[in-house]
Amino acid sequence: MDRWRGTGECFDGRYFYGWGNLLVRDPGISAMTEVIDRLVASGDYTSALRPIGTAED
């Protein structure tokens, strides 16, 4: 995340995602909301977030 602060990747190092996780650097709901909003706006949410199934599953 520190590396991406300078490159601008991952919203200037504010998040990291891997299989089954999304880590947000700053604590709090507002920081998490900001990262998710950015993921949706850029279209990267399809890579960072994955469906867990329907209520019927």
C-alpha positions in Angstrom: 0.0 0.0 0.0 2.9 2.4 0.7 4.3 1.7 -2.7 1.0 2.7 -4.4 0.8 6.0 -2.5 3.3 7.4 -5.0 2.1 5.7 -8.1 -1.6 6.6 -7.7 -2.6 2.9 -8.0 -5.3 1.6 -5.7 -6.7 5.1 -5.0 -3.2 6.3 -3.9 -2.6 3.2 -1.7 -5.9 3.5 0.2 -6.9 -0.1 -0.4 -5.7 -3.5 -1.3 -7.7 -6.5 -2.5 -7.0 -10.2 -2.9 -9.0 -13.3 -3.1 -11.8 -12.9 -0.6 -10.7 -9.7 1.0 -10.7 -5.9 0.7 -8.4 -4.0 3.0 -8.9 -0.3 3.5 -5.9 1.7 4.9 -7.9 4.2 7.0 -10.4 3.2 9.6 -14.0 4.1 9.6 -17.1 3.8 7.5 -16.5 7.0 5.6 -13.1 5.7 4.4 -14.6 2.3 3.4 -17.5 4.0 1.6 -15.1 6.3 -0.3 -13.0 3.3 -1.5 -16.1 1.3 -2.6 -17.5 4.4 -4.4 -14.2 4.7 -6.2 -14.2 1.0 -7.1 -17.7 1.3 -8.5 -16.9 4.5 -10.5 -13.8 3.0 -12.1 -15.4 -0.4 -12.7 -12.7 -2.2 -10.6 -15.4 -3.5 -8.3 -15.8 -6.5 -10.6 -12.2 -7.5 -9.7 -12.1 -6.4 -6.0 -15.5 -7.7 -5.0 -17.0 -11.1 -5.7 -20.6 -12.4 -5.3 -21.2 -14.7 -2.3 -24.4 -16.1 -3.7 -28.1 -15.5 -3.4 -30.3 -15.7 -0.3 -31.6 -19.1 -1.5 -28.1 -20.7 -1.6 
